[in-house]
Amino acid sequence: MNSLLELTLRGSVAALLIVIVDRSLAGRIRAASRRVWWCLLPLAFLAPVHLPGIPAFGPLAQVGGFAGRPQIEIPAGAHVAAAGNTSWVAVISGVWLAGALAYLAVVAIQTVRAGRRWAREPLTTDSSLLSLLESCKEEASVRAPIGLVVSSTVASPAILGWFRPRILLPDSLAYRTPSPVLRAIFLHELAHYRWYDVPFNWLMAAVRAMHWFNPLAHVGAAYWTLFREEAADEAAVTWMKEDSARAYGDALVCSLRQGPGTSVPFGSLAIVESVNQIKRRIYMISHYKDKSPRALLTGVVAILVAAVVCSISARASDAVASDPKDAVVAVSKMWLKQLDEAQYERAYDSTGAWFHQLCTVQEWVPEMAEDAYKMGKCTLHQQSKEARFETEPAGSKTAGEWAYVEFKSSFEKGPQKTQLVVLKKEADGAWKVAGYSIGDSKP
């Protein structure tokens, strides 16, 4: 759950920043350039990416001075054992998983139904329409085979599918609309294909499924839909060239007349998805020439957004003071907290390379669980000595900076114990757990 909370926090900040920046610069920068920062949105929600030099979320310190020991004493401080695993954390995890699976199931079922429904529709054989479509594909530099379905049951022009794409066209538009308007419609739908909007739409569906509980995930996806249509508008206007703004405006109006307020096939990208945005889109089209690519500004903004988002996890989780003693104590306490919550694998993963040389996760977890069962839940951690630091000379097997933090700990079963957490400073400056031992407390 910690990883999910980290991702949803980062994604929320990314969504807010991207929406604010995009809406602020939409009238000055072309959509082809603005697409760069929109690509960061699903990454922030789905991928735990961190910039070099910035500590990752929950990177607790590494292992040290037990090189001579083939095995590590496993903490009894991890002792939530069976009862802890069935706590409220497990309940929340179950609710989240149920919501995510339900969302994915609905999306999958509706996608399959829409695909099967329109796969049964015959492709048009009208030579004039096919000739116009091929001409538009050449203008848009699209070489993939794209089918054309003319139907009385589709409300608005749309493109459906990616592996077997087809453009859906209302029959009232197909046979009663001038060629320049149809050309604008085809170019808009081809722009969606050219810029990978269909697979990106699937990615945004994954974001909404994974973060179904987060309103900002849905807000970000909604604004992405608005941007997606504006980007397709701009691409189509660019390809149309002569008198493009007027002809394209006519295409939007004609498409809107087909079925205002009606829905389009699930998973399709329709030229008209929101009546409320038509006025804005027509305004953006008419001022298209006022915009510039401004690739440098777009790149700088994207890098700044990425830097802010990728630094959130370190600030949220590490919260380590600049004083080395405070830092190693904070890292030690966070690591012991993972043990107390029976997050054995996560605690192992957060240690460093030295610790991993001493034991494998397969050795670590069973011993940890066994000690937790014998000693019971940890009821108190109290630092008993000031953190101690040592520096081993270069060239030795233990070269580097080491720290030792000792705690007096009480457990539900048995006498008080002494827990020693050994840490090693990594190349990136982060302290990570490098060793651990537990023994009887001396009087």
C-alpha positions in Angstrom: 0.0 0.0 0.0 2.9 2.4 0.6 4.0 2.2 -3.0 0.4 2.8 -4.1 0.1 5.9 -1.9 3.4 7.2 -3.2 2.3 6.8 -6.8 -1.1 8.4 -6.2 0.6 11.3 -4.4 3.0 11.8 -7.2 0.3 11.4 -9.9 -1.9 13.9 -8.1 0.8 16.5 -8.1 1.6 15.8 -11.7 -2.0 16.1 -12.8 -2.4 19.4 -11.1 0.8 20.8 -12.5 0.2 19.5 -16.0 -3.4 20.7 -16.2 -2.4 24.2 -14.9 0.5 24.5 -17.2 -1.3 23.2 -20.2 -4.3 25.4 -19.8 -2.1 28.4 -19.2 0.0 27.8 -22.4 -2.6 26.2 -24.6 -3.2 29.5 -26.5 0.5 30.1 -27.2 2.1 26.7 -27.8 1.0 24.1 -30.3 -0.3 20.8 -29.2 2.4 18.8 -30.8 4.9 20.4 -28.3 2.5 20.3 -25.3 2.1 16.5 -25.8 5.5 16.1 -24.1 4.3 16.9 -20.6 1.1 15.0 -21.1 3.2 11.9 -21.6 4.5 12.4 -18.0 1.0 12.0 -16.5 0.6 8.2 -16.8 4.3 7.7 -15.9 3.7 9.6 -12.6 0.7 7.5 -11.7 2.1 4.1 -12.9 5.9 4.0 -12.8 8.0 4.5 -9.7 10.6 6.6 -11.7 13.1 8.7 -9.8 15.7 11.1 -11.0 19.4 10.2 -10.5 20.7 11.5 -7.2 17.3 11.7 -5.6 16.6 9.0 -3.0 13.7 6.7 -3.9 10.6 6.4 -1.7 11.4 4.5 1.4 15.1 3.7 0.7 16.1 2.8 4.1 19.8 2.5 4.9 22.2 -0.4 4.0 24.0 -3.2 5.7 27.4 -3.3 7.2 29.7 -4.8 9.6 28.6 -8.4 9.7 30.8 -9.6 6.8 32.1 -12.4 8.9 28.7 -13.9 9.6 27.2 -16.2 7.1 23.7 -15.5 8.4 21.9 -12.6 10.1 20.0 -12.7 13.2 16.4 -11.9 12.3 14.6 -9.3 14.3 12.0 -9.9 16.7 11.0 -6.4 16.2 9.0 -7.3 13.3 6.3 -8.8 15.2 2.9 -8.1 13.9 2.9 -11.6 12.5 -0.4 -13.1 11.7 -2.6 -10.7 13.5 -0.9 -7.7 11.9 -1.4 -9.0 8.4 -5.1 -9.2 8.9 -5.4 -5.7 10.2 -7.1 -2.7 8.6 -4.2 -2.4 6.1 -5.2 -5.8 4.6 -8.9 -4.6 4.5 -8.0 -1.4 2.7 -5.8 -3.3 0.3 -8.7 -5.7 -0.4 -11.1 -2.8 -1.1 -8.6 -1.2 -3.4 -8.0 -4.4 -5.3 -11.7 -5.1 -5.7 -12.3 -1.6 -7.0 -9.4 -1.8 -9.5 -10.5 -5.2 -10.8 -14.1 -4.1 -11.1 -13.1 -1.1 -13.1 -10.8 -3.1 -15.4 -13.5 -5.7 -15.8 -16.1 -3.1 -16.9 -13.6 -1.6 -19.4 -12.6 -5.0 -20.8 -16.2 -6.2 -21.2 -17.3 -3.0 -22.9 -14.2 -2.9 -25.1 -14.7 -6.4 -26.3 -18.4 -5.8 -26.9 -17.7 -2.7 -28.9 -15.0 -4.4 -30.9 -17.2 -7.4 -31.8 -20.2 -5.2 -32.6 -18.3 -3.1 -35.1 -16.2 -5.9 -36.5 -19.5 -7.4 -37.8 -20.3 -4.3 -39.7 -19.2 -4.5 -43.4 -16.6 -2.1 -44.6 -17.9 0.4 -47.2 -17.1 -0.2 -50.8 -18.0 3.4 -51.9 -15.1 4.3 -54.3 -15.4 8.1 -53.7 -15.2 7.7 -49.9 -12.3 5.3 -50.1 -10.4 7.4 -52.5 -10.8 10.5 -50.3 -9.7 8.4 -47.2 -6.6 7.2 -49.1 -5.8 10.8 -50.1 -6.1 11.9 -46.4 -3.9 9.0 -45.3 -1.2 10.2 -47.7 -1.5 13.7 -46.3 -1.3 12.4 -42.7 1.6 10.0 -43.6 -0.5 7.1 -42.3 0.3 3.8 -44.1 -1.5 1.3 -42.0 -4.7 -0.2 -43.5 -7.7 1.6 -41.9 -11.2 0.4 -42.7 -14.2 2.7 -43.2 -17.7 1.8 -41.8 -20.7 3.8 -42.8 -23.6 3.2 -40.5 -26.9 4.9 -39.5 -26.4 3.7 -35.9 -23.2 5.7 -35.1 -23.8 9.2 -33.6 -20.6 10.9 -34.6 -17.4 10.3 -36.7 -14.9 8.3 -34.6 -12.0 6.0 -34.9 -12.1 2.6 -33.1 -9.4 0.1 -32.4 -5.6 0.1 -32.9 -4.6 -3.3 -34.3 -7.5 -3.3 -36.8 -8.5 0.3 -36.8 -11.6 1.6 -38.6 -13.2 4.9 -39.0 -16.9 5.0 -38.1 -19.0 7.5 -40.2 -22.7 8.3 -39.9 -24.4 7.6 -43.3 -26.1 11.1 -43.2 -22.6 12.6 -43.2 -21.1 10.2 -45.7 -23.5 10.9 -48.5 -24.7 14.5 -47.9 -21.6 16.3 -46.9 -19.2 18.1 -49.2 -15.8 16.6 -49.7 -13.8 19.4 -47.9 -15.8 18.7 -44.7 -15.4 14.9 -45.0 -11.7 15.5 -45.6 -11.5 17.5 -42.4 -13.2 14.7 -40.5 -11.0 12.0 -41.9 -7.8 14.0 -41.1 -9.0 14.5 -37.5 -9.5 10.8 -36.9 -6.2 9.9 -38.7 -4.5 12.4 -36.4 -5.6 10.3 -33.4 -4.0 7.2 -35.1 -0.9 9.0 -36.1 -0.2 10.3 -32.6 -1.0 7.0 -30.8 -4.0 8.4 -29.0 -5.8 5.0 -29.0 -3.1 3.1 -27.0 -2.5 6.1 -24.8 -6.2 6.1 -24.1 -5.8 2.5 -22.8 -2.9 3.7 -20.6 -5.1 6.3 -19.1 -7.8 3.7 -18.5 -5.1 1.7 -16.5 -4.4 4.9 -14.5 -8.1 5.4 -13.7 -8.4 1.7 -12.7 -5.3 1.6 -10.5 -6.2 5.0 -8.9 -10.0 4.7 -9.0 -10.3 6.2 -5.5 -8.3 9.4 -6.5 -10.5 12.2 -8.1 -7.4 13.8 -9.5 -6.6 10.7 -11.6 -10.0 11.1 -13.3 -9.6 14.9 -13.6 -6.3 14.4 -15.3 -7.8 11.9 -17.7 -10.7 14.3 -18.5 -8.3 17.1 -19.3 -6.2 14.7 -21.4 -9.3 14.0 -23.5 -9.8 17.7 -24.1 -6.1 18.1 -25.1 -6.3 15.0 -27.3 -9.1 16.6 -29.3 -7.4 19.9 -29.6 -4.2 18.2 -30.8 -6.1 16.3 -33.4 -7.8 19.6 -34.5 -4.4 21.3 -34.9 -2.9 18.4 -36.8 -5.9 18.2 -39.2 -5.8 22.0 -39.8 -2.1 21.8 -40.5 -2.6 19.1 -43.1 -5.5 20.8 -44.7 -3.5 24.0 -45.4 -5.8 26.2 -47.6 -8.8 27.8 -45.9 -8.3 25.2 -43.2 -9.9 27.0 -40.2 -13.2 27.7 -42.0 -13.5 24.2 -43.5 -12.6 22.6 -40.2 -15.1 24.6 -38.3 -17.8 23.5 -40.7 -16.7 19.9 -40.1 -17.1 20.3 -36.3 -20.6 21.9 -36.7 -21.7 19.1 -39.1 -20.5 16.4 -36.8 -22.2 18.0 -33.9 -25.6 18.1 -35.7 -25.5 14.3 -36.2 -26.3 13.5 -32.6 -25.8 16.1 -29.9 -25.7 14.6 -26.5 -25.6 11.0 -27.9 -22.9 8.5 -27.0 -20.3 7.0 -29.2 -19.0 3.4 -29.2 -17.0 2.6 -26.1 -13.3 3.0 -26.6 -13.6 5.0 -29.8 -12.2 8.5 -30.2 -15.0 10.8 -31.6 -14.5 14.2 -33.2 -17.3 15.6 -31.1 -17.3 14.3 -27.5 -18.5 17.3 -25.6 -20.8 20.1 -26.7 -19.4 22.3 -24.0 -15.9 22.3 -25.6 -16.9 23.1 -29.2 -16.8 26.8 -28.7 -13.3 26.6 -27.2 -12.1 24.3 -30.0 -13.4 26.6 -32.7 -11.7 29.5 -31.0 -8.4 27.6 -30.8 -8.6 26.6 -34.5 -9.2 30.2 -35.6 -6.1 31.3 -33.6 -4.0 28.4 -34.7 -1.5 30.6 -36.6 -0.9 32.7 -33.5 0.8 29.7 -31.8 4.4 28.5 -32.1 6.1 25.2 -31.5 8.4 26.6 -28.7 10.1 23.3 -28.3 12.7 24.7 -25.9 10.1 26.1 -23.5 8.1 22.9 -23.7 11.1 20.8 -22.8 12.1 23.1 -19.9 8.6 22.9 -18.5 8.4 19.1 -18.9 11.8 18.7 -17.1 10.7 21.0 -14.3 7.4 19.0 -13.8 9.3 15.7 -13.9 11.8 17.0 -11.3 9.1 18.1 -8.9 7.2 14.9 -9.3 10.2 12.6 -8.9 11.4 14.4 -5.8 8.1 14.0 -4.0 8.7 10.5 -2.9 12.1 11.3 -1.3 10.6 14.2 0.6 7.6 12.2 1.7 9.3 9.2 2.8 12.9 10.0 3.7 12.2 13.1 5.8 15.7 12.8 7.1 17.4 15.7 8.7 20.7 17.1 7.5 22.5 16.1 10.7 24.1 12.6 10.1 23.1 11.4 13.5 19.5 12.4 13.0 19.6 10.8 9.5 20.8 7.4 10.6 18.4 7.3 13.6 15.5 8.2 11.3 16.4 5.6 8.8 16.9 2.9 11.5 13.5 3.7 13.0 11.7 3.6 9.7 13.3 0.2 8.9 12.4 -1.2 12.3 8.8 0.0 11.7 8.7 -2.1 8.6 9.7 -5.1 10.7 7.1 -4.3 13.3 4.5 -4.3 10.6 5.7 -7.7 9.3 6.7 -6.1 6.0 9.7 -8.5 5.8 10.2 -8.5 2.0 9.9 -4.7 1.8 12.4 -4.3 4.7 14.8 -6.6 2.8 14.4 -4.7 -0.5 15.1 -1.4 1.2 18.5 -2.6 2.5 21.7 -2.2 0.5 24.0 -4.5 -1.4 26.1 -5.4 1.7 23.0 -6.8 3.4 22.0 -8.7 0.3 25.4 -10.4 0.3 24.8 -11.7 3.7 21.5 -13.5 3.1 18.8 -13.9 0.5 15.2 -12.9 0.9 14.3 -16.6 1.0 16.5 -17.0 4.1 15.4 -13.7 5.6 11.6 -13.9 5.6 11.2 -17.4 7.2 13.6 -16.6 10.0 11.9 -13.2 10.6 8.5 -14.8 10.8 9.8 -17.5 13.2 11.3 -15.0 15.6 8.2 -12.9 15.4 6.2 -15.9 16.4 8.5 -16.7 19.4 8.8 -13.2 20.7 5.5 -11.6 19.9 4.8 -8.0 18.9 7.3 -5.3 19.7 5.8 -2.9 22.1 8.6 -0.3 22.5 11.8 0.9 20.7 14.0 3.2 22.7 17.4 4.4 21.5 19.8 3.4 24.2 23.1 4.9 22.9 24.1 7.8 20.7 24.6 6.9 17.1 28.3 5.9 16.5 30.2 6.4 13.2 33.3 4.7 11.8 35.2 5.1 8.6 37.0 2.1 7.1 40.1 2.9 4.9 39.9 2.6 1.1 41.1 -0.7 -0.2 39.8 -2.8 2.7 36.8 -5.1 2.3 34.7 -2.9 4.5 35.8 0.4 3.1 33.4 3.2 3.5 31.4 5.1 6.2 29.5 3.1 8.7 27.0 3.9 11.5 25.7 2.0 14.4 22.4 2.7 16.2 21.3 0.7 19.2 17.8 0.3 20.7 16.4 -1.2 23.8 13.2 -3.0 22.7 10.4 -4.7 24.6 8.2 -7.5 23.2 5.0 -9.2 24.2 6.9 -12.5 25.0 10.3 -12.8 26.8 12.7 -10.3 28.3 13.9 -7.0 26.9 16.2 -7.2 23.9 18.9 -5.0 22.4 18.5 -4.3 18.7 21.6 -3.1 16.7 21.1 -1.5 13.3 24.2 -1.1 11.2 24.2 1.3 8.3 26.5 2.1 5.4 26.6 5.3 3.4 26.0 4.6 -0.3 27.6 6.2 -3.3 24.6 8.5 -3.7 25.0 9.7 -0.1 22.0 7.8 1.3 22.4 5.7 4.4 21.0 2.2 4.1 20.7 -0.7 6.5 23.8 -2.9 6.1 23.3 -5.3 9.1 21.1 -6.2 12.0 21.4 -8.1 15.2 19.2 -8.8 18.2 20.2 -10.2 21.6 19.5 -10.2 25.3 19.7 -6.8 26.9 22.5 -6.3 29.4 21.5 -5.1 32.8 
